[in-house]
């Protein structure tokens, strides 16, 4: 196996917990309308929701807001 394929399998594959589908993009668009977030932020939040995350770290989104069970935490809050 080439080094690139080995890296893909041993490092990247375990990190890829969410595979988007058309339905995922549709739910992200609805979330965008609901929250007023940008499309990219809505995609990130929807991926966290669908991956059953409890907390999502973000320096850009509202600290301590909970969306569909996912709490957004700013790791820089209070520094």
The first five atom37 places (N, CA, C, CB, O) and aatype in JSON, in Angstrom:
{
  "aatype": [20, 20, 20, 20, 20, 20, 20, 20, 20, 20, 20, 20, 20, 20, 20, 20, 20, 20, 20, 20, 20, 20, 20, 20, 20, 20, 20, 20, 20, 20, 20, 20, 20, 20, 20, 20, 20, 20, 20, 20, 20, 20, 20, 20, 20, 20, 20, 20, 20, 20, 20, 20, 20, 20, 20, 20, 20, 20, 20, 20, 20, 20, 20, 20, 20, 20, 20, 20, 20, 20, 20, 20, 20, 20, 20, 20, 20, 20, 20],
  "atom_mask": [
    [1, 1, 1, 1, 1],
    [1, 1, 1, 1, 1],
    [1, 1, 1, 1, 1],
    [1, 1, 1, 1, 1],
    [1, 1, 1, 1, 1],
    [1, 1, 1, 1, 1],
    [1, 1, 1, 1, 1],
    [1, 1, 1, 1, 1],
    [1, 1, 1, 1, 1],
    [1, 1, 1, 1, 1],
    [1, 1, 1, 1, 1],
    [1, 1, 1, 1, 1],
    [1, 1, 1, 1, 1],
    [1, 1, 1, 1, 1],
    [1, 1, 1, 1, 1],
    [1, 1, 1, 1, 1],
    [1, 1, 1, 1, 1],
    [1, 1, 1, 1, 1],
    [1, 1, 1, 1, 1],
    [1, 1, 1, 1, 1],
    [1, 1, 1, 1, 1],
    [1, 1, 1, 1, 1],
    [1, 1, 1, 1, 1],
    [1, 1, 1, 1, 1],
    [1, 1, 1, 1, 1],
    [1, 1, 1, 1, 1],
    [1, 1, 1, 1, 1],
    [1, 1, 1, 1, 1],
    [1, 1, 1, 1, 1],
    [1, 1, 1, 1, 1],
    [1, 1, 1, 1, 1],
    [1, 1, 1, 1, 1],
    [1, 1, 1, 1, 1],
    [1, 1, 1, 1, 1],
    [1, 1, 1, 1, 1],
    [1, 1, 1, 1, 1],
    [1, 1, 1, 1, 1],
    [1, 1, 1, 1, 1],
    [1, 1, 1, 1, 1],
    [1, 1, 1, 1, 1],
    [1, 1, 1, 1, 1],
    [1, 1, 1, 1, 1],
    [1, 1, 1, 1, 1],
    [1, 1, 1, 1, 1],
    [1, 1, 1, 1, 1],
    [1, 1, 1, 1, 1],
    [1, 1, 1, 1, 1],
    [1, 1, 1, 1, 1],
    [1, 1, 1, 1, 1],
    [1, 1, 1, 1, 1],
    [1, 1, 1, 1, 1],
    [1, 1, 1, 1, 1],
    [1, 1, 1, 1, 1],
    [1, 1, 1, 1, 1],
    [1, 1, 1, 1, 1],
    [1, 1, 1, 1, 1],
    [1, 1, 1, 1, 1],
    [1, 1, 1, 1, 1],
    [1, 1, 1, 1, 1],
    [1, 1, 1, 1, 1],
    [1, 1, 1, 1, 1],
    [1, 1, 1, 1, 1],
    [1, 1, 1, 1, 1],
    [1, 1, 1, 1, 1],
    [1, 1, 1, 1, 1],
    [1, 1, 1, 1, 1],
    [1, 1, 1, 1, 1],
    [1, 1, 1, 1, 1],
    [1, 1, 1, 1, 1],
    [1, 1, 1, 1, 1],
    [1, 1, 1, 1, 1],
    [1, 1, 1, 1, 1],
    [1, 1, 1, 1, 1],
    [1, 1, 1, 1, 1],
    [1, 1, 1, 1, 1],
    [1, 1, 1, 1, 1],
    [1, 1, 1, 1, 1],
    [1, 1, 1, 1, 1],
    [1, 1, 1, 1, 1]
  ],
  "atom_positions": [
    [[0.85, -1.17, 0.0], [0.0, 0.0, 0.0], [0.91, 1.25, 0.0], [-0.97, -0.01, 1.24], [1.9, 1.3, 0.73]],
    [[0.55, 2.23, -0.81], [1.36, 3.44, -0.87], [1.22, 4.23, 0.43], [0.94, 4.32, -2.08], [0.26, 4.04, 1.18]],
    [[2.18, 5.1, 0.68], [2.13, 5.91, 1.9], [0.87, 6.77, 1.93], [3.37, 6.8, 2.0], [0.26, 6.95, 2.99]],
    [[0.48, 7.3, 0.78], [-0.71, 8.15, 0.71], [-1.97, 7.37, 1.07], [-0.86, 8.76, -0.69], [-2.81, 7.86, 1.83]],
    [[-2.1, 6.18, 0.54], [-3.28, 5.35, 0.83], [-3.26, 4.89, 2.27], [-3.35, 4.14, -0.11], [-4.31, 4.82, 2.91]],
    [[-2.11, 4.58, 2.79], [-2.0, 4.17, 4.19], [-2.42, 5.33, 5.1], [-0.56, 3.72, 4.51], [-3.14, 5.13, 6.08]],
    [[-1.97, 6.54, 4.78], [-2.35, 7.73, 5.54], [-3.86, 7.93, 5.48], [-1.62, 8.98, 5.01], [-4.5, 8.21, 6.49]],
    [[-4.41, 7.78, 4.3], [-5.85, 7.92, 4.11], [-6.61, 6.95, 5.01], [-6.22, 7.69, 2.65], [-7.58, 7.34, 5.66]],
    [[-6.19, 5.72, 5.04], [-6.89, 4.69, 5.81], [-6.66, 4.81, 7.32], [-6.45, 3.34, 5.35], [-7.59, 4.6, 8.1]],
    [[-5.46, 5.14, 7.72], [-5.16, 5.13, 9.16], [-5.41, 6.46, 9.86], [-3.73, 4.74, 9.37], [-5.72, 6.48, 11.05]],
    [[-5.3, 7.57, 9.13], [-5.45, 8.88, 9.75], [-6.77, 9.55, 9.36], [-4.29, 9.78, 9.38], [-7.55, 9.94, 10.22]],
    [[-7.01, 9.68, 8.07], [-8.18, 10.43, 7.63], [-9.5, 9.67, 7.79], [-8.01, 10.83, 6.19], [-10.5, 10.25, 8.2]],
    [[-9.51, 8.4, 7.47], [-10.77, 7.64, 7.55], [-11.42, 7.7, 8.93], [-10.52, 6.19, 7.19], [-12.62, 7.91, 9.01]],
    [[-10.67, 7.51, 10.02], [-11.31, 7.59, 11.35], [-11.86, 8.99, 11.66], [-10.31, 7.19, 12.42], [-12.76, 9.11, 12.49]],
    [[-11.32, 10.03, 11.03], [-11.8, 11.38, 11.27], [-13.09, 11.7, 10.51], [-10.74, 12.37, 10.9], [-13.82, 12.61, 10.88]],
    [[-13.36, 10.95, 9.47], [-14.52, 11.2, 8.61], [-15.73, 10.46, 9.17], [-14.24, 10.77, 7.15], [-16.08, 9.38, 8.69]],
    [[-16.37, 11.05, 10.17], [-17.51, 10.42, 10.81], [-18.81, 10.73, 10.11], [-17.59, 10.85, 12.25], [-19.81, 10.06, 10.35]],
    [[-18.82, 11.72, 9.25], [-20.07, 12.14, 8.61], [-19.88, 12.2, 7.1], [-20.53, 13.51, 9.15], [-18.95, 12.83, 6.61]],
    [[-20.78, 11.54, 6.38], [-20.77, 11.59, 4.93], [-22.04, 12.3, 4.49], [-20.66, 10.15, 4.31], [-23.14, 11.79, 4.72]],
    [[-21.91, 13.46, 3.85], [-23.09, 14.23, 3.48], [-23.89, 13.58, 2.35], [-22.68, 15.63, 3.06], [-23.34, 12.87, 1.5]],
    [[-25.18, 13.84, 2.36], [-26.1, 13.37, 1.32], [-26.92, 14.57, 0.87], [-27.03, 12.21, 1.85], [-26.8, 15.65, 1.45]],
    [[-27.73, 14.4, -0.14], [-28.62, 15.47, -0.58], [-29.56, 15.87, 0.55], [-29.43, 15.03, -1.83], [-29.82, 17.05, 0.75]],
    [[-30.05, 14.89, 1.29], [-30.95, 15.18, 2.43], [-30.22, 16.01, 3.48], [-31.48, 13.86, 3.06], [-30.81, 16.9, 4.1]],
    [[-28.94, 15.73, 3.7], [-28.14, 16.51, 4.64], [-28.09, 17.98, 4.22], [-26.72, 15.93, 4.76], [-28.29, 18.87, 5.04]],
    [[-27.81, 18.22, 2.94], [-27.75, 19.6, 2.45], [-29.1, 20.29, 2.58], [-27.28, 19.62, 0.99], [-29.16, 21.48, 2.89]],
    [[-30.17, 19.56, 2.35], [-31.51, 20.12, 2.51], [-31.76, 20.51, 3.96], [-32.58, 19.12, 2.04], [-32.29, 21.59, 4.23]],
    [[-31.39, 19.65, 4.91], [-31.56, 19.97, 6.33], [-30.69, 21.16, 6.73], [-31.21, 18.74, 7.2], [-31.09, 21.98, 7.56]],
    [[-29.5, 21.25, 6.16], [-28.61, 22.39, 6.45], [-29.22, 23.69, 5.93], [-27.21, 22.17, 5.83], [-29.11, 24.73, 6.58]],
    [[-29.86, 23.65, 4.76], [-30.53, 24.84, 4.23], [-31.68, 25.27, 5.14], [-31.04, 24.58, 2.81], [-31.88, 26.47, 5.35]],
    [[-32.42, 24.31, 5.66], [-33.49, 24.64, 6.6], [-32.92, 25.24, 7.88], [-34.33, 23.38, 6.93], [-33.47, 26.19, 8.43]],
    [[-31.81, 24.68, 8.35], [-31.16, 25.2, 9.55], [-30.66, 26.63, 9.3], [-29.98, 24.29, 9.98], [-30.73, 27.48, 10.19]],
    [[-30.17, 26.88, 8.11], [-29.72, 28.22, 7.74], [-30.87, 29.22, 7.85], [-29.15, 28.23, 6.3], [-30.7, 30.32, 8.38]],
    [[-32.03, 28.84, 7.34], [-33.21, 29.71, 7.43], [-33.63, 29.92, 8.88], [-34.37, 29.12, 6.62], [-34.01, 31.02, 9.27]],
    [[-33.56, 28.85, 9.66], [-33.98, 28.88, 11.06], [-33.07, 29.76, 11.93], [-34.0, 27.47, 11.62], [-33.54, 30.48, 12.81]],
    [[-31.76, 29.69, 11.67], [-30.8, 30.36, 12.55], [-30.26, 31.67, 11.98], [-29.65, 29.45, 12.82], [-29.78, 32.52, 12.74]],
    [[-30.34, 31.85, 10.68], [-29.74, 33.01, 10.05], [-28.25, 32.85, 9.82], [-29.99, 34.23, 10.88], [-27.58, 33.81, 9.41]],
    [[-27.7, 31.66, 10.08], [-26.29, 31.4, 9.86], [-25.97, 31.39, 8.37], [-25.88, 30.06, 10.49], [-26.87, 31.25, 7.53]],
    [[-24.71, 31.54, 8.05], [-24.28, 31.39, 6.66], [-24.43, 29.91, 6.27], [-22.79, 31.87, 6.47], [-24.59, 29.05, 7.14]],
    [[-24.39, 29.64, 5.0], [-24.51, 28.26, 4.54], [-23.4, 27.41, 5.14], [-24.48, 28.19, 3.0], [-23.65, 26.29, 5.6]],
    [[-22.18, 27.91, 5.13], [-21.05, 27.12, 5.64], [-21.2, 26.83, 7.13], [-19.74, 27.86, 5.38], [-20.92, 25.71, 7.57]],
    [[-21.63, 27.81, 7.89], [-21.84, 27.57, 9.33], [-22.97, 26.57, 9.54], [-22.16, 28.89, 10.05], [-22.87, 25.69, 10.41]],
    [[-24.04, 26.69, 8.77], [-25.16, 25.75, 8.89], [-24.73, 24.33, 8.54], [-26.33, 26.18, 7.98], [-25.18, 23.37, 9.17]],
    [[-23.87, 24.18, 7.55], [-23.35, 22.85, 7.2], [-22.54, 22.25, 8.35], [-22.48, 22.93, 5.92], [-22.66, 21.07, 8.65]],
    [[-21.72, 23.08, 8.97], [-20.89, 22.6, 10.09], [-21.77, 22.21, 11.27], [-19.88, 23.68, 10.51], [-21.56, 21.15, 11.88]],
    [[-22.74, 23.04, 11.6], [-23.63, 22.74, 12.73], [-24.46, 21.5, 12.43], [-24.55, 23.94, 13.04], [-24.63, 20.65, 13.3]],
    [[-24.98, 21.38, 11.21], [-25.78, 20.2, 10.86], [-24.94, 18.93, 10.92], [-26.4, 20.36, 9.46], [-25.43, 17.88, 11.34]],
    [[-23.69, 19.0, 10.51], [-22.81, 17.83, 10.61], [-22.61, 17.45, 12.07], [-21.45, 18.11, 9.93], [-22.57, 16.26, 12.41]],
    [[-22.47, 18.44, 12.94], [-22.33, 18.16, 14.38], [-23.61, 17.52, 14.92], [-22.01, 19.46, 15.16], [-23.54, 16.58, 15.71]],
    [[-24.76, 18.03, 14.49], [-26.04, 17.46, 14.93], [-26.15, 16.01, 14.49], [-27.23, 18.27, 14.37], [-26.47, 15.13, 15.29]],
    [[-25.88, 15.76, 13.21], [-26.03, 14.41, 12.67], [-24.96, 13.44, 13.16], [-26.0, 14.46, 11.17], [-25.13, 12.23, 13.05]],
    [[-23.87, 13.97, 13.71], [-22.82, 13.11, 14.27], [-23.01, 12.9, 15.77], [-21.45, 13.72, 14.01], [-22.15, 12.33, 16.44]],
    [[-24.16, 13.36, 16.28], [-24.5, 13.2, 17.7], [-23.49, 13.85, 18.64], [-24.61, 11.74, 18.04], [-23.21, 13.33, 19.73]],
    [[-22.93, 14.99, 18.22], [-22.02, 15.74, 19.09], [-22.83, 16.4, 20.2], [-21.22, 16.81, 18.29], [-23.97, 16.81, 19.99]],
    [[-22.24, 16.5, 21.35], [-22.87, 17.22, 22.45], [-22.41, 18.66, 22.48], [-22.56, 16.53, 23.79], [-23.18, 19.57, 22.8]],
    [[-21.13, 18.88, 22.13], [-20.55, 20.22, 22.14], [-19.77, 20.43, 20.86], [-19.65, 20.43, 23.38], [-19.05, 19.55, 20.4]],
    [[-19.91, 21.63, 20.29], [-19.18, 22.02, 19.11], [-18.37, 23.25, 19.44], [-20.13, 22.27, 17.9], [-18.92, 24.24, 19.92]],
    [[-17.07, 23.22, 19.2], [-16.22, 24.38, 19.48], [-16.21, 25.32, 18.29], [-14.79, 23.93, 19.82], [-16.0, 24.9, 17.16]],
    [[-16.43, 26.6, 18.56], [-16.41, 27.61, 17.51], [-16.07, 28.97, 18.1], [-17.76, 27.66, 16.77], [-16.66, 29.39, 19.1]],
    [[-15.14, 29.64, 17.49], [-14.82, 31.0, 17.9], [-15.68, 32.02, 17.18], [-13.36, 31.28, 17.64], [-15.61, 33.21, 17.49]],
    [[-16.49, 31.58, 16.21], [-17.29, 32.48, 15.39], [-18.78, 32.51, 15.74], [-17.14, 32.11, 13.97], [-19.45, 33.52, 15.52]],
    [[-19.29, 31.43, 16.29], [-20.73, 31.35, 16.57], [-21.0, 31.72, 18.02], [-21.27, 29.93, 16.27], [-20.1, 31.77, 18.85]],
    [[-22.26, 31.99, 18.3], [-22.67, 32.48, 19.62], [-22.33, 31.48, 20.72], [-24.16, 32.78, 19.63], [-22.82, 30.34, 20.71]],
    [[-21.51, 31.9, 21.66], [-21.09, 31.05, 22.78], [-22.3, 30.63, 23.62], [-20.05, 31.77, 23.66], [-23.17, 31.45, 23.92]],
    [[-22.35, 29.39, 23.97], [-23.34, 28.79, 24.87], [-24.73, 28.66, 24.26], [-23.43, 29.6, 26.13], [-25.7, 28.41, 24.98]],
    [[-24.85, 28.83, 22.95], [-26.13, 28.6, 22.28], [-26.27, 27.11, 22.04], [-26.23, 29.41, 20.94], [-25.29, 26.44, 21.71]],
    [[-27.48, 26.6, 22.2], [-27.75, 25.2, 21.92], [-28.7, 25.11, 20.74], [-28.34, 24.48, 23.15], [-29.75, 25.75, 20.72]],
    [[-28.32, 24.31, 19.76], [-29.14, 24.1, 18.56], [-29.36, 22.61, 18.41], [-28.47, 24.71, 17.29], [-28.42, 21.84, 18.2]],
    [[-30.62, 22.21, 18.54], [-31.0, 20.8, 18.39], [-30.12, 19.86, 19.2], [-30.95, 20.39, 16.92], [-29.69, 18.81, 18.73]],
    [[-29.85, 20.27, 20.41], [-29.09, 19.42, 21.34], [-27.59, 19.59, 21.29], [-29.41, 18.02, 21.07], [-26.88, 18.99, 22.1]],
    [[-27.08, 20.39, 20.36], [-25.64, 20.63, 20.27], [-25.33, 22.0, 20.88], [-25.15, 20.56, 18.78], [-25.84, 23.02, 20.42]],
    [[-24.5, 22.0, 21.9], [-24.1, 23.25, 22.56], [-22.88, 23.81, 21.85], [-23.81, 23.02, 24.07], [-21.9, 23.1, 21.62]],
    [[-22.93, 25.09, 21.5], [-21.81, 25.76, 20.86], [-20.99, 26.42, 21.96], [-22.3, 26.8, 19.8], [-21.51, 27.19, 22.76]],
    [[-19.71, 26.12, 21.99], [-18.81, 26.69, 23.0], [-17.64, 27.37, 22.31], [-18.31, 25.58, 23.97], [-17.0, 26.8, 21.42]],
    [[-17.38, 28.59, 22.73], [-16.23, 29.35, 22.22], [-15.05, 29.05, 23.14], [-16.53, 30.91, 22.15], [-15.07, 29.44, 24.31]],
    [[-14.03, 28.36, 22.64], [-12.91, 28.01, 23.51], [-12.11, 29.22, 23.96], [-12.0, 27.04, 22.81], [-11.28, 29.11, 24.87]],
    [[-12.34, 30.38, 23.34], [-11.6, 31.58, 23.69], [-12.4, 32.48, 24.63], [-11.24, 32.34, 22.44], [-11.9, 33.52, 25.05]],
    [[-13.6, 32.09, 24.97], [-14.46, 32.89, 25.86], [-13.79, 33.02, 27.22], [-15.87, 32.24, 26.0], [-13.37, 32.03, 27.81]],
    [[-13.71, 34.24, 27.69], [-13.15, 34.49, 29.01], [-11.64, 34.61, 29.05], [-13.55, 33.41, 29.91], [-11.06, 34.76, 30.12]],
    [[-11.0, 34.56, 27.9], [-9.53, 34.72, 27.9], [-9.15, 36.18, 27.95], [-8.91, 34.06, 26.65], [-7.96, 36.51, 27.95]]
  ]
}
